[in-house]
Amino acid sequence: MTEDIIIIGGGPAGLTAAIYTSREDFHPLVVAGFKAGGQLLLTTTVENYPAFPDGVDGTELVNLMRKQAERFGARFVDEDVVEVDLNTKPFRIKTSSQQYEAKCVILAPGASNRWLGIPSEQKFMGKGVSSCATCDGPFFKNKDVVVVGGGDTAMEDSLFLTKLAKSVTIIHRRNEFRASKIMQERVLNNPKIKVVWDSAVEEILGDEKVTGVRVKSLKTNETATIPANGVFIAIGYIPNTKFLEGKLDLDEQGYIEAIDEIHTGIDGVFVAGDVADRVYRQAVTAAGSGCKAAIAAREYIQNLGFDKNKRGMALL
Ligand SMILES: Cc1cc2nc3c(=O)[nH]c(=O)nc-3n(C[C@H](O)[C@H](O)[C@H](O)COP(=O)(O)OP(=O)(O)OC[C@H]3O[C@@H](n4cnc5c(N)ncnc54)[C@H](O)[C@@H]3O)c2cc1C
């Protein structure tokens, strides 16, 4: 059977697309991935998603979105897509156990943060360790924070955090930043920011919550402890597009090149969320683009001659 719409991704973007398309009787199939729920599973309280004045747990937020989509008939497969064929119609989508066909595809596989890969980072995730300054910065008002990284994201995060935190210490592996010159200047001229050069975070310290980091000088091998309540890892993002390489236009970092935010270069293939967003990377912006992609997908399917009484029979 050919599905009308397959949505790849079960984070805020994919789930919002599922809510919209299922309410219109398209019965979308959501291939949500092994990490169904996406990045919000990595956080505790989300305080900036509208309609939750007391905040909402990240996992609960995505569970509610999924429940809302299921209520209208969306179906879910919690497996990763391993291969797609977007050159043929209907489109073909393969997971490790199944092959599916669809007239229309919404790509919302999100992005993954690059992490340091030390065990204490996982231990304190949501308890002082974060990768999202915009999201979690307000939890550290008048506190000491550390930012790890040397690119533009680390500079932006540090500057943003100076407006909230008491102090910001950047820890960078090299003796110069990779970031653009203007961002470097802003950081280096900010009296609230201190930089620890040529150093790597060895351990994140704490008990229930983060109390500091142990850093090692890569020049002298000496270690030192920096007291901090928050640690922001800003060493980059990896868009989850391995399975799309060579299948559609990706930029040099692997983000999908979107036209007008939601269109790919392929008719009938739409995109939503962080996988095409190098700038905003928020649950609400991901949900917003999921809505737009769903409406565009509906237009596309209807122009094909969609008849909900003859599911899967529209002319291709
Ligand atoms: C620690 C942290 C805290 C955050 N806090 C906030 C906050 O407070 N407020 C806020 O607005 N935003 C917050 N964010 C950002 C927010 O989580 C993201 O912007 C948002 O989740 C992006 O949604 P998305 O649907 O595009 O992608 P994701 O949430 O990344 O979801 C991607 C989905 O695609 C699936 N997937 C990936 N690859 C495949 C594949 N090959 N096949 C099938 N499925 C696949 C995954 O399993 C997942 O279901 C936070 C992020 C982090 C990391």
The ligand as a Gaussian input file, in Angstrom:
#p B3LYP/6-31G(d) Opt

LIG

0 1
 C       19.381000      19.967000      26.316000
 C       18.381000      20.666000      25.430000
 C       17.442000      21.492000      26.021000
 C       16.513000      22.144000      25.206000
 N       15.579000      22.953000      25.797000
 C       14.684000      23.599000      25.045000
 C       13.719000      24.463000      25.635000
 O       13.697000      24.641000      26.857000
 N       12.844000      25.099000      24.820000
 C       12.878000      24.952000      23.461000
 O       12.050000      25.549000      22.766000
 N       13.776000      24.141000      22.867000
 C       14.678000      23.471000      23.621000
 N       15.631000      22.691000      23.023000
 C       15.686000      22.640000      21.563000
 C       14.597000      21.713000      21.015000
 O       14.653000      20.490000      21.706000
 C       14.781000      21.506000      19.522000
 O       14.846000      22.747000      18.857000
 C       13.619000      20.695000      18.947000
 O       13.494000      19.473000      19.630000
 C       13.806000      20.411000      17.463000
 O       12.748000      19.627000      17.046000
 P       12.842000      18.677000      15.753000
 O       11.553000      17.967000      15.698000
 O       13.273000      19.474000      14.590000
 O       14.033000      17.665000      16.032000
 P       14.391000      16.674000      17.224000
 O       13.801000      17.094000      18.495000
 O       15.856000      16.530000      17.118000
 O       13.674000      15.315000      16.796000
 C       14.159000      14.560000      15.726000
 C       13.366000      13.282000      15.599000
 O       13.793000      12.616000      14.409000
 C       14.106000      11.267000      14.710000
 N       15.124000      10.782000      13.780000
 C       16.417000      11.127000      13.661000
 N       17.015000      10.421000      12.691000
 C       16.064000       9.608000      12.196000
 C       16.052000       8.607000      11.181000
 N       17.130000       8.281000      10.476000
 N       14.894000       7.962000      10.943000
 C       13.771000       8.262000      11.639000
 N       13.727000       9.193000      12.603000
 C       14.865000       9.846000      12.880000
 C       14.539000      11.281000      16.160000
 O       14.390000       9.969000      16.705000
 C       13.544000      12.274000      16.721000
 O       12.325000      11.630000      16.949000
 C       16.548000      21.976000      23.799000
 C       17.490000      21.135000      23.217000
 C       18.393000      20.469000      24.024000
 C       19.383000      19.525000      23.379000

